[in-house]
Amino acid sequence: MSNRDAVWKDIWAEKGLEQGVPLHHADGYDLLSVDEWNRMILQVSQPIGLRGDESILESGCGAGAFLASLLAIYPGLKVAGVDYSPSLLAIARQNFKSGEFHVADMTDLGFIANDSYDHAVSFGTFIYLSSEESARRAVFEMLRVTKSGGIVYIGEVSDLAKRAEAENIRRASHEAVKKISAANPDHLYLPKSFFQNAAEMSGSGLKIIDHSEFDLGDYQAARYRYSVYLSKR
């Protein structure tokens, strides 16, 4: 594990020790209210085309904020999650009446069989991966465990083409946010061509939507992030 990976892992272990905070705050979305968070998840999940009775795996589920919002809309979903933070998974297990949650690296889901879930999602986690190679492994693991006809959804990807703008926005918006680590590790930025290549390699359909196309109010990160929807054939 690289030093950058280790720093982020320590940060998320510390996040899981906070008590009494909303799930999405535990998962790093401190600047959003509950209503703002739920409105975002409602919008970005609509292109998945959920019926409401499917099985869904979240890679990098953290405390389970994304899955909790989905269940509020589709209570019949069967959910599962993996994350490398035991403390965040402990919060998820406390807050979900059902569902399987495993401590695991999202780039290696070898304990999960092929075609196990109707859909796989990952929201706001690719920015913490160490490299394009790590991101590639994560994408193909998500595709592997998803059934044919399902969607692999990856949201809140930071656009490499907008990195300078993103860093300016983050510098201003996070100025007053309490830092858990003095190391201040950076985010991973990915070009849209990364996912275009992954779609071609896997034979998957692809839709990419800039978050500025959603109605996310004053959420500044929407200016430089996007969502990816891969259709497994």
Phi and psi restraints in degrees (value plus and minus 20) as a CYANA .aco file:
   2 SER   PHI     -91.3   -51.3
   2 SER   PSI     143.5   183.5
   3 ASN   PHI     -80.7   -40.7
   3 ASN   PSI     -59.1   -19.1
   4 ARG   PHI     -80.8   -40.8
   4 ARG   PSI     -64.1   -24.1
   5 ASP   PHI     -80.5   -40.5
   5 ASP   PSI     -63.6   -23.6
   6 ALA   PHI     -83.6   -43.6
   6 ALA   PSI     -60.0   -20.0
   7 VAL   PHI     -83.4   -43.4
   7 VAL   PSI     -66.7   -26.7
   8 TRP   PHI     -83.5   -43.5
   8 TRP   PSI     -60.4   -20.4
   9 LYS   PHI     -81.9   -41.9
   9 LYS   PSI     -61.5   -21.5
  10 ASP   PHI     -83.8   -43.8
  10 ASP   PSI     -58.9   -18.9
  11 ILE   PHI     -81.1   -41.1
  11 ILE   PSI     -65.6   -25.6
  12 TRP   PHI     -92.8   -52.8
  12 TRP   PSI     -47.1    -7.1
  13 ALA   PHI     -85.9   -45.9
  13 ALA   PSI     -59.6   -19.6
  14 GLU   PHI     -88.3   -48.3
  14 GLU   PSI     -58.6   -18.6
  15 LYS   PHI     -76.2   -36.2
  15 LYS   PSI     -59.1   -19.1
  16 GLY   PHI     -90.5   -50.5
  16 GLY   PSI     -28.1    11.9
  17 LEU   PHI    -110.7   -70.7
  17 LEU   PSI     -30.4     9.6
  18 GLU   PHI     -89.6   -49.6
  18 GLU   PSI     114.7   154.7
  19 GLN   PHI    -126.2   -86.2
  19 GLN   PSI     123.1   163.1
  20 GLY   PHI      52.7    92.7
  20 GLY   PSI      -2.1    37.9
  21 VAL   PHI    -119.1   -79.1
  21 VAL   PSI     134.5   174.5
  22 PRO   PHI     -78.2   -38.2
  22 PRO   PSI     131.9   171.9
  23 LEU   PHI     -77.1   -37.1
  23 LEU   PSI     -59.9   -19.9
  24 HIS   PHI     -91.7   -51.7
  24 HIS   PSI     -43.9    -3.9
  25 HIS   PHI     -91.5   -51.5
  25 HIS   PSI     -61.0   -21.0
  26 ALA   PHI     -79.9   -39.9
  26 ALA   PSI     -50.6   -10.6
  27 ASP   PHI    -109.8   -69.8
  27 ASP   PSI      -9.9    30.1
  28 GLY   PHI      80.9   120.9
  28 GLY   PSI     -18.9    21.1
  29 TYR   PHI    -120.2   -80.2
  29 TYR   PSI      38.0    78.0
  30 ASP   PHI     -84.5   -44.5
  30 ASP   PSI     -45.4    -5.4
  31 LEU   PHI    -107.7   -67.7
  31 LEU   PSI     -20.7    19.3
  32 LEU   PHI    -129.9   -89.9
  32 LEU   PSI     120.7   160.7
  33 SER   PHI     -94.7   -54.7
  33 SER   PSI     149.2   189.2
  34 VAL   PHI     -79.3   -39.3
  34 VAL   PSI     -64.5   -24.5
  35 ASP   PHI     -83.9   -43.9
  35 ASP   PSI     -62.1   -22.1
  36 GLU   PHI     -84.2   -44.2
  36 GLU   PSI     -61.4   -21.4
  37 TRP   PHI     -82.0   -42.0
  37 TRP   PSI     -70.0   -30.0
  38 ASN   PHI     -83.5   -43.5
  38 ASN   PSI     -56.0   -16.0
  39 ARG   PHI     -84.8   -44.8
  39 ARG   PSI     -59.1   -19.1
  40 MET   PHI     -85.2   -45.2
  40 MET   PSI     -66.8   -26.8
  41 ILE   PHI     -85.2   -45.2
  41 ILE   PSI     -57.9   -17.9
  42 LEU   PHI     -77.7   -37.7
  42 LEU   PSI     -65.1   -25.1
  43 GLN   PHI     -92.0   -52.0
  43 GLN   PSI     -66.6   -26.6
  44 VAL   PHI     -91.7   -51.7
  44 VAL   PSI     -42.0    -2.0
  45 SER   PHI    -105.5   -65.5
  45 SER   PSI     -37.3     2.7
  46 GLN   PHI     -78.6   -38.6
  46 GLN   PSI     -61.1   -21.1
  47 PRO   PHI     -85.1   -45.1
  47 PRO   PSI     -34.0     6.0
  48 ILE   PHI     -85.6   -45.6
  48 ILE   PSI     -50.9   -10.9
  49 GLY   PHI      56.8    96.8
  49 GLY   PSI      19.0    59.0
  50 LEU   PHI     -84.9   -44.9
  50 LEU   PSI     118.7   158.7
  51 ARG   PHI    -106.6   -66.6
  51 ARG   PSI     -56.9   -16.9
  52 GLY   PHI      98.8   138.8
  52 GLY   PSI     -22.7    17.3
  53 ASP   PHI    -140.2  -100.2
  53 ASP   PSI      -6.6    33.4
  54 GLU   PHI    -106.0   -66.0
  54 GLU   PSI     147.5   187.5
  55 SER   PHI    -115.8   -75.8
  55 SER   PSI     121.1   161.1
  56 ILE   PHI    -164.1  -124.1
  56 ILE   PSI     112.3   152.3
  57 LEU   PHI    -128.1   -88.1
  57 LEU   PSI     112.6   152.6
  58 GLU   PHI    -128.0   -88.0
  58 GLU   PSI     102.4   142.4
  59 SER   PHI    -109.0   -69.0
  59 SER   PSI     102.6   142.6
  60 GLY   PHI      56.8    96.8
  60 GLY   PSI      28.9    68.9
  61 CYS   PHI     -95.9   -55.9
  61 CYS   PSI     -38.1     1.9
  62 GLY   PHI      36.4    76.4
  62 GLY   PSI    -152.9  -112.9
  63 ALA   PHI     -99.5   -59.5
  63 ALA   PSI     -25.6    14.4
  64 GLY   PHI      75.7   115.7
  64 GLY   PSI       0.1    40.1
  65 ALA   PHI     -81.4   -41.4
  65 ALA   PSI     -62.8   -22.8
  66 PHE   PHI     -84.4   -44.4
  66 PHE   PSI     -66.7   -26.7
  67 LEU   PHI     -84.8   -44.8
  67 LEU   PSI     -57.8   -17.8
  68 ALA   PHI     -81.7   -41.7
  68 ALA   PSI     -60.8   -20.8
  69 SER   PHI     -86.9   -46.9
  69 SER   PSI     -58.9   -18.9
  70 LEU   PHI     -82.9   -42.9
  70 LEU   PSI     -61.8   -21.8
  71 LEU   PHI     -86.5   -46.5
  71 LEU   PSI     -49.3    -9.3
  72 ALA   PHI     -85.6   -45.6
  72 ALA   PSI     -49.2    -9.2
  73 ILE   PHI    -110.8   -70.8
  73 ILE   PSI     -60.9   -20.9
  74 TYR   PHI    -146.4  -106.4
  74 TYR   PSI      60.8   100.8
  75 PRO   PHI     -85.8   -45.8
  75 PRO   PSI     -31.8     8.2
  76 GLY   PHI    -108.6   -68.6
  76 GLY   PSI     -20.4    19.6
  77 LEU   PHI     -85.4   -45.4
  77 LEU   PSI     126.7   166.7
  78 LYS   PHI    -125.2   -85.2
  78 LYS   PSI      94.9   134.9
  79 VAL   PHI    -131.9   -91.9
  79 VAL   PSI     133.0   173.0
  80 ALA   PHI    -169.6  -129.6
  80 ALA   PSI     138.8   178.8
  81 GLY   PHI    -172.0  -132.0
  81 GLY   PSI     133.6   173.6
  82 VAL   PHI    -148.9  -108.9
  82 VAL   PSI     125.8   165.8
  83 ASP   PHI    -180.0  -140.0
  83 ASP   PSI     136.4   176.4
  84 TYR   PHI    -112.1   -72.1
  84 TYR   PSI     -18.0    22.0
  85 SER   PHI    -123.3   -83.3
  85 SER   PSI      85.2   125.2
  86 PRO   PHI     -78.6   -38.6
  86 PRO   PSI     -55.8   -15.8
  87 SER   PHI     -89.1   -49.1
  87 SER   PSI     -58.1   -18.1
  88 LEU   PHI     -89.3   -49.3
  88 LEU   PSI     -58.8   -18.8
  89 LEU   PHI     -84.8   -44.8
  89 LEU   PSI     -52.2   -12.2
  90 ALA   PHI     -81.7   -41.7
  90 ALA   PSI     -58.8   -18.8
  91 ILE   PHI     -84.7   -44.7
  91 ILE   PSI     -64.8   -24.8
  92 ALA   PHI     -78.5   -38.5
  92 ALA   PSI     -66.3   -26.3
  93 ARG   PHI     -83.3   -43.3
  93 ARG   PSI     -53.3   -13.3
  94 GLN   PHI     -90.5   -50.5
  94 GLN   PSI     -49.0    -9.0
  95 ASN   PHI    -120.2   -80.2
  95 ASN   PSI     -27.6    12.4
  96 PHE   PHI    -132.1   -92.1
  96 PHE   PSI     109.8   149.8
  97 LYS   PHI     -89.3   -49.3
  97 LYS   PSI     -49.9    -9.9
  98 SER   PHI    -164.1  -124.1
  98 SER   PSI     149.0   189.0
  99 GLY   PHI     100.5   140.5
  99 GLY   PSI     131.3   171.3
 100 GLU   PHI    -127.4   -87.4
 100 GLU   PSI     111.9   151.9
 101 PHE   PHI    -151.5  -111.5
 101 PHE   PSI     103.8   143.8
 102 HIS   PHI    -143.0  -103.0
 102 HIS   PSI     119.0   159.0
 103 VAL   PHI     -95.4   -55.4
 103 VAL   PSI      96.2   136.2
 104 ALA   PHI    -184.0  -144.0
 104 ALA   PSI     141.2   181.2
 105 ASP   PHI    -109.8   -69.8
 105 ASP   PSI     103.8   143.8
 106 MET   PHI     -85.6   -45.6
 106 MET   PSI     -32.6     7.4
 107 THR   PHI    -107.7   -67.7
 107 THR   PSI     -24.1    15.9
 108 ASP   PHI    -165.6  -125.6
 108 ASP   PSI      74.4   114.4
 109 LEU   PHI    -127.3   -87.3
 109 LEU   PSI      18.1    58.1
 110 GLY   PHI     -78.3   -38.3
 110 GLY   PSI     -41.1    -1.1
 111 PHE   PHI     -99.8   -59.8
 111 PHE   PSI     -25.9    14.1
 112 ILE   PHI    -124.9   -84.9
 112 ILE   PSI     109.9   149.9
 113 ALA   PHI     -91.1   -51.1
 113 ALA   PSI     137.4   177.4
 114 ASN   PHI     -76.7   -36.7
 114 ASN   PSI     127.4   167.4
 115 ASP   PHI      36.0    76.0
 115 ASP   PSI      21.8    61.8
 116 SER   PHI    -107.4   -67.4
 116 SER   PSI     -47.2    -7.2
 117 TYR   PHI    -146.3  -106.3
 117 TYR   PSI     130.5   170.5
 118 ASP   PHI     -86.4   -46.4
 118 ASP   PSI     -58.0   -18.0
 119 HIS   PHI    -163.3  -123.3
 119 HIS   PSI     138.0   178.0
 120 ALA   PHI    -151.3  -111.3
 120 ALA   PSI     120.5   160.5
 121 VAL   PHI    -153.0  -113.0
 121 VAL   PSI     138.4   178.4
 122 SER   PHI    -172.9  -132.9
 122 SER   PSI      98.5   138.5
 123 PHE   PHI    -141.8  -101.8
 123 PHE   PSI      98.7   138.7
 124 GLY   PHI      51.2    91.2
 124 GLY   PSI       2.9    42.9
 125 THR   PHI    -135.2   -95.2
 125 THR   PSI     -46.0    -6.0
 126 PHE   PHI     -83.3   -43.3
 126 PHE   PSI     -43.8    -3.8
 127 ILE   PHI     -87.6   -47.6
 127 ILE   PSI     -35.8     4.2
 128 TYR   PHI    -120.9   -80.9
 128 TYR   PSI     -20.0    20.0
 129 LEU   PHI     -94.2   -54.2
 129 LEU   PSI     139.4   179.4
 130 SER   PHI    -103.2   -63.2
 130 SER   PSI     -44.2    -4.2
 131 SER   PHI    -184.8  -144.8
 131 SER   PSI     149.9   189.9
 132 GLU   PHI     -81.2   -41.2
 132 GLU   PSI     -54.7   -14.7
 133 GLU   PHI     -84.8   -44.8
 133 GLU   PSI     -61.5   -21.5
 134 SER   PHI     -82.2   -42.2
 134 SER   PSI     -62.8   -22.8
 135 ALA   PHI     -82.5   -42.5
 135 ALA   PSI     -59.7   -19.7
 136 ARG   PHI     -83.0   -43.0
 136 ARG   PSI     -63.4   -23.4
 137 ARG   PHI     -82.7   -42.7
 137 ARG   PSI     -61.2   -21.2
 138 ALA   PHI     -83.6   -43.6
 138 ALA   PSI     -63.7   -23.7
 139 VAL   PHI     -79.7   -39.7
 139 VAL   PSI     -68.1   -28.1
 140 PHE   PHI     -93.4   -53.4
 140 PHE   PSI     -46.1    -6.1
 141 GLU   PHI     -88.7   -48.7
 141 GLU   PSI     -61.5   -21.5
 142 MET   PHI     -82.7   -42.7
 142 MET   PSI     -62.2   -22.2
 143 LEU   PHI     -83.5   -43.5
 143 LEU   PSI     -60.4   -20.4
 144 ARG   PHI     -82.2   -42.2
 144 ARG   PSI     -61.6   -21.6
 145 VAL   PHI    -105.7   -65.7
 145 VAL   PSI     -21.9    18.1
 146 THR   PHI    -115.1   -75.1
 146 THR   PSI     119.5   159.5
 147 LYS   PHI     -91.5   -51.5
 147 LYS   PSI     134.1   174.1
 148 SER   PHI     -77.8   -37.8
 148 SER   PSI     115.2   155.2
 149 GLY   PHI      72.1   112.1
 149 GLY   PSI     -28.0    12.0
 150 GLY   PHI    -106.9   -66.9
 150 GLY   PSI     153.2   193.2
 151 ILE   PHI    -132.8   -92.8
 151 ILE   PSI     114.6   154.6
 152 VAL   PHI    -122.7   -82.7
 152 VAL   PSI      93.9   133.9
 153 TYR   PHI    -128.3   -88.3
 153 TYR   PSI     107.9   147.9
 154 ILE   PHI    -146.4  -106.4
 154 ILE   PSI      93.3   133.3
 155 GLY   PHI    -134.5   -94.5
 155 GLY   PSI     140.8   180.8
 156 GLU   PHI      42.7    82.7
 156 GLU   PSI      25.6    65.6
 157 VAL   PHI    -105.7   -65.7
 157 VAL   PSI     110.2   150.2
 158 SER   PHI    -102.6   -62.6
 158 SER   PSI     106.9   146.9
 159 ASP   PHI    -100.1   -60.1
 159 ASP   PSI     100.5   140.5
 160 LEU   PHI     -77.9   -37.9
 160 LEU   PSI     -54.5   -14.5
 161 ALA   PHI     -86.9   -46.9
 161 ALA   PSI     -35.4     4.6
 162 LYS   PHI    -137.5   -97.5
 162 LYS   PSI       3.2    43.2
 163 ARG   PHI     -80.7   -40.7
 163 ARG   PSI     -64.6   -24.6
 164 ALA   PHI     -81.0   -41.0
 164 ALA   PSI     -64.7   -24.7
 165 GLU   PHI     -82.5   -42.5
 165 GLU   PSI     -62.4   -22.4
 166 ALA   PHI     -81.1   -41.1
 166 ALA   PSI     -64.8   -24.8
 167 GLU   PHI     -86.8   -46.8
 167 GLU   PSI     -54.6   -14.6
 168 ASN   PHI     -85.7   -45.7
 168 ASN   PSI     -63.4   -23.4
 169 ILE   PHI     -84.5   -44.5
 169 ILE   PSI     -65.4   -25.4
 170 ARG   PHI     -85.9   -45.9
 170 ARG   PSI     -56.2   -16.2
 171 ARG   PHI     -81.1   -41.1
 171 ARG   PSI     -60.1   -20.1
 172 ALA   PHI     -97.8   -57.8
 172 ALA   PSI     -64.4   -24.4
 173 SER   PHI     -93.3   -53.3
 173 SER   PSI     -47.0    -7.0
 174 HIS   PHI    -122.7   -82.7
 174 HIS   PSI      -8.7    31.3
 175 GLU   PHI     -79.2   -39.2
 175 GLU   PSI     -57.8   -17.8
 176 ALA   PHI    -118.6   -78.6
 176 ALA   PSI     -17.9    22.1
 177 VAL   PHI     -99.0   -59.0
 177 VAL   PSI     113.0   153.0
 178 LYS   PHI     -84.0   -44.0
 178 LYS   PSI     110.2   150.2
 179 LYS   PHI    -111.5   -71.5
 179 LYS   PSI     109.1   149.1
 180 ILE   PHI    -100.5   -60.5
 180 ILE   PSI     -54.9   -14.9
 181 SER   PHI    -143.6  -103.6
 181 SER   PSI     116.9   156.9
 182 ALA   PHI     -94.8   -54.8
 182 ALA   PSI     -33.8     6.2
 183 ALA   PHI     -88.9   -48.9
 183 ALA   PSI     -49.5    -9.5
 184 ASN   PHI      29.8    69.8
 184 ASN   PSI      40.2    80.2
 185 PRO   PHI     -86.9   -46.9
 185 PRO   PSI     132.8   172.8
 186 ASP   PHI    -105.0   -65.0
 186 ASP   PSI     153.5   193.5
 187 HIS   PHI    -114.5   -74.5
 187 HIS   PSI     141.1   181.1
 188 LEU   PHI    -111.1   -71.1
 188 LEU   PSI     107.9   147.9
 189 TYR   PHI    -128.5   -88.5
 189 TYR   PSI     113.7   153.7
 190 LEU   PHI    -142.8  -102.8
 190 LEU   PSI     116.0   156.0
 191 PRO   PHI     -94.9   -54.9
 191 PRO   PSI     132.0   172.0
 192 LYS   PHI     -82.0   -42.0
 192 LYS   PSI     -46.3    -6.3
 193 SER   PHI     -82.8   -42.8
 193 SER   PSI     -45.1    -5.1
 194 PHE   PHI     -78.2   -38.2
 194 PHE   PSI     -65.3   -25.3
 195 PHE   PHI     -98.2   -58.2
 195 PHE   PSI     -50.3   -10.3
 196 GLN   PHI     -82.1   -42.1
 196 GLN   PSI     -61.6   -21.6
 197 ASN   PHI     -85.7   -45.7
 197 ASN   PSI     -61.5   -21.5
 198 ALA   PHI     -83.1   -43.1
 198 ALA   PSI     -58.8   -18.8
 199 ALA   PHI     -85.3   -45.3
 199 ALA   PSI     -61.9   -21.9
 200 GLU   PHI     -85.1   -45.1
 200 GLU   PSI     -63.0   -23.0
 201 MET   PHI     -85.1   -45.1
 201 MET   PSI     -55.7   -15.7
 202 SER   PHI    -115.4   -75.4
 202 SER   PSI     -27.5    12.5
 203 GLY   PHI      51.0    91.0
 203 GLY   PSI       7.7    47.7
 204 SER   PHI    -115.3   -75.3
 204 SER   PSI     131.7   171.7
 205 GLY   PHI     -93.3   -53.3
 205 GLY   PSI     138.2   178.2
 206 LEU   PHI    -163.6  -123.6
 206 LEU   PSI     114.1   154.1
 207 LYS   PHI    -153.5  -113.5
 207 LYS   PSI     113.2   153.2
 208 ILE   PHI    -142.2  -102.2
 208 ILE   PSI     110.1   150.1
 209 ILE   PHI    -145.3  -105.3
 209 ILE   PSI     102.4   142.4
 210 ASP   PHI     -85.6   -45.6
 210 ASP   PSI     119.7   159.7
 211 HIS   PHI     -88.9   -48.9
 211 HIS   PSI     -36.7     3.3
 212 SER   PHI     -87.7   -47.7
 212 SER   PSI     -36.1     3.9
 213 GLU   PHI    -101.5   -61.5
 213 GLU   PSI     -35.4     4.6
 214 PHE   PHI    -107.7   -67.7
 214 PHE   PSI     143.0   183.0
 215 ASP   PHI    -114.5   -74.5
 215 ASP   PSI      67.7   107.7
 216 LEU   PHI    -131.1   -91.1
 216 LEU   PSI       0.7    40.7
 217 GLY   PHI      40.8    80.8
 217 GLY   PSI    -149.0  -109.0
 218 ASP   PHI    -112.1   -72.1
 218 ASP   PSI      -7.1    32.9
 219 TYR   PHI     -88.0   -48.0
 219 TYR   PSI      85.1   125.1
 220 GLN   PHI     -87.3   -47.3
 220 GLN   PSI     -51.8   -11.8
 221 ALA   PHI     -84.7   -44.7
 221 ALA   PSI     -38.4     1.6
 222 ALA   PHI     -80.7   -40.7
 222 ALA   PSI     -40.7    -0.7
 223 ARG   PHI     -91.7   -51.7
 223 ARG   PSI     -40.2    -0.2
 224 TYR   PHI    -152.7  -112.7
 224 TYR   PSI      -9.0    31.0
 225 ARG   PHI    -136.7   -96.7
 225 ARG   PSI     140.4   180.4
 226 TYR   PHI    -165.0  -125.0
 226 TYR   PSI     145.5   185.5
 227 SER   PHI    -136.2   -96.2
 227 SER   PSI     127.5   167.5
 228 VAL   PHI    -142.9  -102.9
 228 VAL   PSI     112.4   152.4
 229 TYR   PHI    -144.9  -104.9
 229 TYR   PSI      88.7   128.7
 230 LEU   PHI    -122.1   -82.1
 230 LEU   PSI     105.5   145.5
 231 SER   PHI    -117.4   -77.4
 231 SER   PSI      95.6   135.6
 232 LYS   PHI     -99.5   -59.5
 232 LYS   PSI     107.1   147.1
